[in-house]
Amino acid sequence: MDDRQPQKLSTQQSTEPQVLLADWQALSPWSIVSFIMGSLKSIFSNGYALIPIFYAGWTNDISVFWVIDGAIILIGLLTTFAFIQWRKFRYRISRVQLDVKRGLFFTKKDEIPLNRIQNIRLEQTFYFKLLNLAELVIETAGSSKDEARLSAIDAQHAHALKQQLLQLQYEDVESSSQQPDTDATGKSPELTQPIVTRSLKELILFGFYQNNFIWFALIAGPIAGQIEWEKIVQSALFQQLITWVNHTTHESLMLQLVLFVGLLVAGYLLFSMISIIASVLKYYPYRLDKRQQTLQRSGGVIAHQQDALAIKRIQVIHFHQPLLARIVNRWTIYLKQVKGNEVEEKTKQHMLIPAVKPNEIEQIFQPISSLSPTPIRLPNGYMPINIAWLYKRIWLPFIPFTILSALGLLTPLPIEIAVIEVAFVAALVVSALLVVRFKRWGYFLQNDAIWQHSGLLGRHWKRIPFEKIQHVKIIQTRAQKQKQLAYLELGLASGTIMLPYIAIETANLIAARAFNTISPHYKPWI
């Protein structure tokens, strides 16, 4: 096995250097640090789930020495594992594929064709910046995890390797007789074309409205179940607090309610600071550029990232507007790709454009004309689904209330009136949410795409091009057949999208448009 470090880059007459490494290459020993930090990040990325465990250990007086010993053992195991990974990891690149092999007892070898590469991300964590090193993350279409991570590579070498992988893909695009995008004057655009930038103010706004309050619920729920509330209520401090509230509000129920809501808002704003800081650290200064047939996003304060996404991989354009974003009139745009381990996160997140004003949307997508022959802008309205969807579900929340009421009236079971009242109020709330959900669900048809509108407190618009649809499934229940309705399922490489309770004529029309779009131009589109 050849353990030599990466060879020097060969220079050619082209604008991009060729990086053809015929021999197996080893990573830098600094990759051990990257392996350790990556493992720790995976452990603590779900740290909110570990908080109840630490809290339970603290309340049960677990010795701090046990915690220190456990941490030492964990670091030792991770270091050993990282050292083995470094010793066994090798890679090489040719003009047609990237080869990666690793493993201790069993050698695993990945042969990655360059035309399957979907995303390329270049990362520079703060400890790599000091050493002028970088990490290259390569993902293929449909992968459930990162296909290859080339860690602790010289930064200049990583940039050249990234551009070379992209350049090879461009040559493949050109060989398939695909013409590059042109602007409105019919001229070819520049090699690198800026799409959009986001200022610090806009990223702070994005972090504020994108805050996911469910994290707090996941943390607070298990802890709240272990707190002895009776002792807290009977404590002197709590009694003094109640006395102060009554004195400040003059025992006015309205003022007490305002104070309570104000405390909730203050707590939410404090919790939002986590989301705001994360948004700034991850994306600032945000910049999205188009380079030939790829989109390249750069940003990050501590860990600088450069993501590259082939435009032809984009399946769906998803416009999301959370509840708070509706107040400030901003949208978050997700470029949904082939389903797999996406650029932004390891679960469901995709390359995104934050804090977009409605009047910016058409301007953003204008340079990416291959996504649509017509300008991309949000529709002004949509056709709602049939009200039969609501009739089938609106009565379901009242089942627990009805059962409790019947048991309380017809049987000697001791069911309190308060329980029945809570069940009734819960049924009203769920029914109201179902009504809102129904009113938000609909579609809008265009010549080359269909838009799906959905949402509850927030709003979602999804633009599905007909040319990206893999399969169409039309489902009818017996009741739907009588009313000439159907479920329409659109299958794409990024997942499925459902339109429930639409007219059967509309479902057949959408299916026909999808088939007529892809049949004359059938090819391995992925």
N, C-alpha and C positions, 0 to 999 in steps of 0.2 A: 504493500500500500504506500502510495506516495503522500507524505505528510507535509509537503512544501507549502509555504504560504502563497497567497494569490500572486500570479505572475504580473509583471508590468503590462500596462495596457499598450496594445499595438496601435500605432497611428496610421490612418488611411486618409485618402483624399476627401472622404465624405465628411459631412458636418458633425456626425456623431462617431465617437471612437468605437471600434469593434472590440468586444470582450469575449473572445472565444477561448475557453479554458478546457483543452482536451484532456488534461490530466486531472486526477482527483485532487481537490484543494481542501485544506484544513482551515478551520476558523481560528481566529486569534484566541489566546488563553483568556482574554478579557471577556469572552463569551460566557465563561463560567459565572461571572457576576450577573450577566443578563439572564441566564437560566435561573439563578437563585431569585433574583428580583421578580422575574415572571411568575415563578411558583408562589412567592409570597403575595404578589398582586392577586393571583387567582384565589388564594385562601381568604384574603381580607377584602376582596371585592364583594363578598357576601357577609361582611362584618356585622351588618345590622342583625343578621340571624344569630350571631354569636353573642350579642350583648345580653340576652336573657340568660345564657349559660354562665357568663362571667358574673352577672348579677346574682344568680343562684349560688355560685361558688363563694361570692363575697359574703352573702347573708349566712352561709353555713360555715364561715370561719375556716375556709381552706387555706393552708399555710402558703405564704408567698414564696417560700423556697420550692414548693412543688411547682408553682408556676414558672419560676426561673429554670428549674431542671427540665421542665417540659419544653421551654423555649430553646434551651441549649441542645436538647436531643433533636428537636425539629430542624434547627439550623444545621446540625451535623448531618442529618439524613439528606437535607436538600443540597448541601455542599457535595456530598458523596455522589448523589445522583447527577448533579450538574457536571462534576468532573468526568464521570463516565460518558455523559452526553457529548462533552467536548472532545474526548478522545475518539469516540466512534462516529462523529458526524463528519461527512465529506460531501462535497458537491462539485459539479462540473457543468459546463454549458457548451452547447454546439449551436449550429444555425437552425436546428429544428426542435431541440428540446433541452430542458434543464433536468439533470439527474441529481437526486439527493438520496444518500443512504445513511442509515443510523441503526443503533440497536446494540445490545450487549450479548445476550445468548442467541438471539435470532436477528439476523440482519434484515432490515426493511429497506427496500429500494423503491423510490418513486421516480418514475419517468414522466415528466410533465411536458407535453407538447406546447410549444410557445403560442400556438393559435388557440389553446384552451385557457390561457391566462386571462382572468377577468379583472382582478385588481392588483395593483402594485403599490405598496405603502412604504415610504422611507421614514423611519423614526430616529430621532436623536434625543435620548433622555439627557437629563442634566449631567449625569456622570459620564456619558459618552461625549458630550460637547467638549468637556475639558480635555479629552483624549483624542479629539478629532476622529471619532468613530461613529458608526451608524448601524442601524438594523434594517434589513430589507425583508418585508413580509409579502409573500406571493400567494395569491389565492386563485383557484381555478373555478370554473362554472360548476355549481352543484356540490361543491365540497362542504362537508359538515364541520370542518375545522381548517385552520391555516394549513395550506399545502406545503409550504416551506418557509422557514424563518432563518435567514442568513444573518447571524448576529456578529457584532463587534468587527465589522468590515471597515476598512479605511473609508472615510466619508467621500473622498473624491472617487474612489473605486466604486462605492455604492451608487453614486449619482450616475457614473458612466454605465454601470451594469443595468441600472433601471432604464436609462434611455435606450440602451442597446436592445433590451427586451421589448420595449415599445416600438423601436425602429423596425425590428424584425416583424412585428405585427403589422406595421404600416405597409411593409413590402408585401405581406400576405394580402392585405386589403387591395393594394394596387394590382396585384396579379389576378385578383378576382374581378377586375374591370369595374370596381366601384369608384366613382368620381368623387373627389373631395367637395366639401360644401362650398358654396359660393354666396357672396353677399347679394344685396338687392340690385347692384349694378352688374352682376354677372361675373365679377372678378373674384379670383381666388383670394381667400383671406391670408393674413400674415401667418408665419409659422406658429407664433404664440399669440393668442388673441384673448385679452382680458374679458371676463364675463361679468363678475360682480365682486365687490369688496364690502366688508362690514366693519364699521367703526367700533370703538370701545363702547360707546353709548348704546349702539344697537345690540351688541353682545350682552351687555348688562340687562337690557330689556328682554332679550331672548331667555337668559337664565331666570329672570323673574317670572315670566309667564309660562315657561316650560317646567316649572317646579312640580315634581311628582310627590304630592302629599301622602301617598300611600306608603312611602318609605317610613314616615313617622308612625303610621298606624302599625306597621309590621314591628317596629321597635317598641312602641308604647304598649301594644296589646299584651304580649306575654309578661312584661314587667308589671303592668297594672294588675294582672291576675295574682301576683305574689305579694302585693302591698296590703298590709293590714289597715284598711281604711277606717275601721272603728277606732283604733288607737289614734290615728291622725286626727279624726274629727274631735276626739275627746282631749287632745293635747292643748296645752295652754296657748301655744303659738297660734293654732288654728282659731281658738276662741277669740283671741285678740284681733285676728284678721277679720272675723265676722263682725266684731264690735266696731272696728274701724270702717268697714264697708257700710254698716247701718248708719253710723254717724255721718259719713261723707255723703251718702245718698239720701239722708233724712228718711230712711226706710221706704223710699219710693221704689216701687217695683219696676217702673219704667227706667229710672236711672240705674238701677242694679242690672237690668237687662243690657243697657247701653255699655256699662262697665264690663260686663261679661263678654259682649261681642268685641269690645275694644281689646281686651286681653287676648282673645282668639286671633284677631287680626295681627296684633303685635307678635304673638307666637309664630304665626304663619310667615310674617316678614322676616323674623329671625331665622326661621328654618329655610326661607328662600335664599338667605345669604350663601348657604352651601351650594345651591344650584347656580347662583350667580358667579361665585368664585370658580366653580368647575367649568362653567361656560367660557369664562375669560381665559383661564389657564389652558383649556383645550383648543380653543379656536382663534384667539387673538395672536397676530393680526390675520383675520380671515381673508383669503383671496382664492377665487375660483377662476381658472384660465382654461382655454381650449387650445390644445396643441395637436394639430392635424385631427385625428379621429379619436382623441382621448380628452377627458376632462381631468384637470389636475387641481386638487385643493391643497393649500398649504396654510399652516398656522400652528399655534402652540407656543406657550411662554416657557414652561419648564421642559417639556418634551416636544420638540419640534417635529411636525409630521408633514409629509408630502404624499398625498394619495393620488393614484391615477386610476381612472375608470374608463374602459372602452365604451364609447357612446352606443355602439351596437348592442351592448349588454343590457341597456336600460329597457325594462319591460313596462313599468307603470310609473307615472308621475303622480305622486301623492301630495296633496295640499292639506295641511292640518292646521286647524285654528282652535287651540284650547280656549276655555272660558275666559281667562284673563286676557288672552290675545284678542278676543273680540272687542274688548274695551279699547285697546290701543290700535286696533285695526291692522294686525300683523298676521302673516302666515308663515309656517315652516314648510319648506318644500323638500320632500324625500324622493330621491331618484332610486326607485326600487329595481334591483338587479335580479339575476338568476339566483334562485333560492340557495342559500348556503351561509357561510360565515362571512358576513358583510364587512365592509371597510370600517364603519364607524363603531360597531359593537360586535360582540360574539353571539348575539341572539337575533333581534328583529330590526335593529337599526340599520339605516342605509346612508350613503353619502347625502348630506343635507345642505340646504341653503337657509340660514336662520333669518328671522325678523324681516320678512319680505312684505313690502307694501303692495296692495292690489295693482297699482299703476306701474309697478316695476316688473310684473310677471312677463308681459309680452316682450319687454326689452331684454330680459335675461335670456329667454329662449330664442330670440331672433338669430344670434350667431350659430345656434345648433339646429340648423334647418333640416338636418336629416331625421330629426324626431317627428317632424310634422310638415307637410307641404303648406299648411295654413298656419296663421299666427296662433299661438297658444295663449289663451286668456280664460279666466274663470267665466262659466256661463252665468247669465243673469237670473236664470230660474231652472226648474227641473219638473219632470212629470212624476207625481207621487205614485207609490204602489197602491194597490187596491185596498179599500178599507176592510175587506174581509180578513186581512192579516190581523187587524186590531180586534175585530169581533171574536176571533178564535182564541185570543189571549187575555182580553180585558177582564174576564171573570175568574181567571185562575188565582189571582192573589186573595180573593175572598173565600177560598175554600177553607183555610185554617179558621177564619172568623166564623164561618157557618158551622163547622164541626164543633168548635168550642161552645157556640151559642146553643146548638142542639143538645150537647151533652149537659150543659148547665140547666136547660129547661126540662129535658125528658128523663134525666137520670139523677140519682142522688149524689153524684160525684161533687166534691167541694171545689168548684171552679169559681175563682174570685172574679168579680165584675171588672176589676182593673186589668186582668189578663185579657178579657174579651175586648175591652176598649183599646188596649195596645195592639191587638191583632187587627182591629178595624182600622186604626190609624195607619198601621203598616200597609194594609191592603190599599188604602187610599193613596199613599205615597207611591207604591209600586205601580198602581194603575196610572197615576199622573205621569210617571216616567215612561210607561209604555206608550201613552198618547204622544209625548214629546218624541220618542223614538220613531213612532209611525210617521209623524209629520216631517221628520228629517230624512226619511228614506225615499229615494227616488233616483231618476236617471235622466240623462240628456243625450240625445243622439246627434252625431255629426257624420259627415260623409266618410271620414277616415278613422273615427274613434267613437267610443261611448264613454260617457262620464257617469260615475256612480256618486251619489250624494248620500251621506249618512252622518250620524252623530247623536249625542245625547245633550250634554252640557256644552261640549265643543262641536266643531263642524269638520267634516272630511269631504274633500273632492278627490276622486281618483280618475285619472285619464287613462283609458285602456285602448291602445291602438288595435285595430282589427288585425293588422299584420302580425301581431305578437300572440294572438290567441292560438293555443295548441289544440284544444278540444272544447266543444260546447255540449252541455248536457241539459236537456229539458225534462223536468220532472212534473208530473201531474198526479195529485191525489183524486179520489173519486169526487169529493166536493168541488175541487178545482175544475174538473172536467165539466161539471154541470154549469159552472160560472165562466167557462172559457178562460181560465187563469192557469198559471204555471210558475214553477221555480225555474230560473235560468242560472246555470253554473258555468262560468267562464274560466277555463283552465289555462294558466300561463306558466312560464318557467319560474316565476316568482311566487307562485301559489294560486289559489282559486279565489274568485270573487263571485258573490251570490247576489242575484236580484230576485227577491221573493214576490209572489203575488202580482205579476205583471200580466198583461193580456197575452194570450197565446199567439195572436197575430204579431205582436211586437217581438216576442221571443223568437219566432220563426224568421222575422225580418233581420234581427241581429245575427242569428246563426247564418243566414244566407249571405249577409254582407261580409262576415268573417271568412266564410269559405270562398266567396268570389274574390276577396282580396288576396288570399294566400295561394290559391290554386294556379293562377297564371305565372306566379313567381316562386314556385316551390323550390326550396334549396335548404341545406342544413343551416338554418338561421342562427343556431346557437353558436 
